[in-house]
Amino acid sequence: MNDYIPSTTKWVAEQVELYESSNGEEGTTLRGLPVIIVTNTGRITGSIRKTPLMRVSDGNKYVLVASQGGSEKNPYWYYNLKADPRVMIRDRSDVYEMVVREVEDVEQRSRLWSLAVQAYPPYEDYQSKTTRIIPVFLAEVNSR
């Protein structure tokens, strides 16, 4: 198993630690709204990386929004998921092995984007701050 490298962003590392050390009892919200922890493999280091993301669900699937707060650049984890789509998602005490794919179909992306904005309204502001189309991934249970 590869080593876990905590985020260099202090609040991210602290949130992941609190969430996981409490088995999903604490650290489960950000700005008062629910979050999940997405575990992926670093494309450069091969190490385990963990990111808290807003909890956006579509039935038994999760919608992952690579907003980076409306930055002009995608978050690092975006490139990790493009390189290796296998992830673990922790939703409170439940942990799922999943596979992600970037949603490129315009209609499907629009529907999932609407779900994301319902779950976390600031996404709309983030999109207006950037010229890039904020990427949306769909995570599904790994059926292998």
Kinemage of the C-alpha trace (Angstrom):
@kinemage 1
@onewidth
@group {chain A} dominant
@subgroup {mainchain}
@vectorlist {calphas} color= white
{ca met a 1} P 0.000 0.000 0.000
{ca asn a 2} L 1.273 3.471 -0.856
{ca asp a 3} L 1.871 6.059 1.855
{ca tyr a 4} L -0.681 8.767 2.587
{ca ile a 5} L 0.547 12.300 2.050
{ca pro a 6} L -1.715 14.826 3.794
{ca ser a 7} L -2.584 18.003 1.948
{ca thr a 8} L -0.209 20.928 2.388
{ca thr a 9} L -3.325 23.066 2.891
{ca lys a 10} L -3.710 23.002 6.662
{ca trp a 11} L -7.528 23.092 6.882
{ca val a 12} L -7.824 20.254 4.319
{ca ala a 13} L -5.400 18.031 6.228
{ca glu a 14} L -7.152 18.814 9.528
{ca gln a 15} L -10.627 18.156 8.128
{ca val a 16} L -9.575 14.789 6.657
{ca glu a 17} L -7.923 13.800 9.961
{ca leu a 18} L -10.972 14.755 12.042
{ca tyr a 19} L -13.401 13.067 9.633
{ca glu a 20} L -11.484 9.808 9.483
{ca ser a 21} L -10.351 9.624 13.117
{ca ser a 22} L -13.969 10.020 14.257
{ca asn a 23} L -15.236 7.447 11.709
{ca gly a 24} L -17.382 10.098 10.053
{ca glu a 25} L -18.901 11.469 13.264
{ca glu a 26} L -17.042 14.804 13.151
{ca gly a 27} L -15.661 17.055 10.444
{ca thr a 28} L -18.476 16.058 8.102
{ca thr a 29} L -19.494 19.574 7.100
{ca leu a 30} L -17.899 22.561 5.428
{ca arg a 31} L -19.658 25.903 5.683
{ca gly a 32} L -22.518 24.018 7.322
{ca leu a 33} L -23.054 21.639 4.400
{ca pro a 34} L -22.141 17.926 4.183
{ca val a 35} L -18.857 16.751 2.712
{ca ile a 36} L -17.349 13.442 1.646
{ca ile a 37} L -13.691 12.422 1.594
{ca val a 38} L -12.331 11.364 -1.799
{ca thr a 39} L -9.215 9.203 -1.664
{ca asn a 40} L -7.181 8.920 -4.862
{ca thr a 41} L -3.676 8.163 -6.062
{ca gly a 42} L -1.279 10.994 -6.801
{ca arg a 43} L -0.335 10.858 -10.472
{ca ile a 44} L 3.232 12.014 -9.827
{ca thr a 45} L 4.049 10.555 -6.394
{ca gly a 46} L 1.882 7.425 -6.511
{ca ser a 47} L 0.952 8.277 -2.921
{ca ile a 48} L -2.488 8.287 -1.363
{ca arg a 49} L -4.190 11.701 -1.456
{ca lys a 50} L -7.419 12.691 0.327
{ca thr a 51} L -9.703 15.623 -0.372
{ca pro a 52} L -12.906 16.774 1.314
{ca leu a 53} L -15.492 17.669 -1.331
{ca met a 54} L -19.074 18.842 -1.045
{ca arg a 55} L -21.492 15.895 -0.841
{ca val a 56} L -23.488 15.874 -4.065
{ca ser a 57} L -25.336 12.666 -4.803
{ca asp a 58} L -27.232 11.365 -7.792
{ca gly a 59} L -28.973 8.271 -6.474
{ca asn a 60} L -26.172 5.899 -5.405
{ca lys a 61} L -23.568 7.899 -7.339
{ca tyr a 62} L -21.580 10.954 -6.317
{ca val a 63} L -20.947 14.118 -8.295
{ca leu a 64} L -17.452 15.541 -7.829
{ca val a 65} L -17.002 19.186 -8.805
{ca ala a 66} L -13.476 20.386 -9.594
{ca ser a 67} L -14.259 24.003 -8.754
{ca gln a 68} L -11.070 25.099 -6.939
{ca gly a 69} L -13.150 28.057 -5.680
{ca gly a 70} L -13.491 29.442 -9.201
{ca ser a 71} L -9.752 29.494 -9.882
{ca glu a 72} L -8.549 29.550 -13.479
{ca lys a 73} L -6.750 26.255 -12.810
{ca asn a 74} L -8.153 22.829 -12.028
{ca pro a 75} L -7.373 21.418 -8.580
{ca tyr a 76} L -4.511 18.921 -8.374
{ca trp a 77} L -6.928 16.069 -7.655
{ca tyr a 78} L -8.569 16.639 -11.063
{ca tyr a 79} L -5.381 15.418 -12.779
{ca asn a 80} L -5.067 12.514 -10.355
{ca leu a 81} L -8.567 11.318 -11.290
{ca lys a 82} L -7.849 11.703 -14.997
{ca ala a 83} L -4.708 9.556 -14.578
{ca asp a 84} L -6.347 6.912 -12.336
{ca pro a 85} L -10.139 6.933 -12.040
{ca arg a 86} L -10.235 4.499 -9.098
{ca val a 87} L -11.213 6.232 -5.853
{ca met a 88} L -12.498 5.496 -2.378
{ca ile a 89} L -15.301 7.699 -1.151
{ca arg a 90} L -16.041 8.047 2.552
{ca asp a 91} L -19.544 9.325 3.282
{ca arg a 92} L -19.618 9.611 7.076
{ca ser a 93} L -18.868 6.032 8.230
{ca asp a 94} L -19.585 4.383 4.850
{ca val a 95} L -16.669 3.775 2.485
{ca tyr a 96} L -17.129 2.821 -1.180
{ca glu a 97} L -14.716 1.725 -3.901
{ca met a 98} L -15.735 3.722 -6.943
{ca val a 99} L -14.660 4.639 -10.440
{ca val a 100} L -14.997 8.180 -11.754
{ca arg a 101} L -15.377 9.618 -15.196
{ca glu a 102} L -15.452 13.205 -16.312
{ca val a 103} L -18.905 14.039 -17.633
{ca glu a 104} L -18.592 15.507 -21.097
{ca asp a 105} L -22.138 14.985 -22.402
{ca val a 106} L -23.649 18.495 -22.276
{ca glu a 107} L -27.132 17.428 -21.129
{ca gln a 108} L -25.859 15.055 -18.446
{ca arg a 109} L -23.347 17.615 -17.207
{ca ser a 110} L -26.066 20.277 -17.042
{ca arg a 111} L -28.316 17.999 -14.962
{ca leu a 112} L -25.469 17.064 -12.612
{ca trp a 113} L -24.346 20.704 -12.362
{ca ser a 114} L -27.877 21.629 -11.247
{ca leu a 115} L -27.690 18.970 -8.516
{ca ala a 116} L -24.317 20.354 -7.449
{ca val a 117} L -25.591 23.935 -7.239
{ca gln a 118} L -28.615 22.758 -5.225
{ca ala a 119} L -26.261 21.027 -2.778
{ca tyr a 120} L -23.778 23.908 -2.662
{ca pro a 121} L -25.046 27.218 -4.163
{ca pro a 122} L -21.586 28.927 -4.235
{ca tyr a 123} L -20.672 26.691 -7.208
{ca glu a 124} L -22.679 29.120 -9.370
{ca asp a 125} L -20.487 32.012 -8.184
{ca tyr a 126} L -17.338 29.951 -8.729
{ca gln a 127} L -18.325 29.332 -12.359
{ca ser a 128} L -18.927 33.036 -12.936
{ca lys a 129} L -15.409 33.836 -11.603
{ca thr a 130} L -13.578 31.692 -14.159
{ca thr a 131} L -13.387 31.329 -17.921
{ca arg a 132} L -12.926 27.549 -17.705
{ca ile a 133} L -15.908 25.224 -17.616
{ca ile a 134} L -15.657 23.690 -14.153
{ca pro a 135} L -15.188 19.927 -14.608
{ca val a 136} L -17.757 17.518 -13.190
{ca phe a 137} L -17.045 13.856 -12.458
{ca leu a 138} L -19.519 11.080 -11.771
{ca ala a 139} L -18.398 8.424 -9.286
{ca glu a 140} L -20.025 5.000 -9.518
{ca val a 141} L -19.544 1.819 -7.518
{ca asn a 142} L -16.694 -0.220 -8.954
{ca ser a 143} L -18.397 -3.347 -10.294
{ca arg a 144} L -15.132 -5.262 -10.892
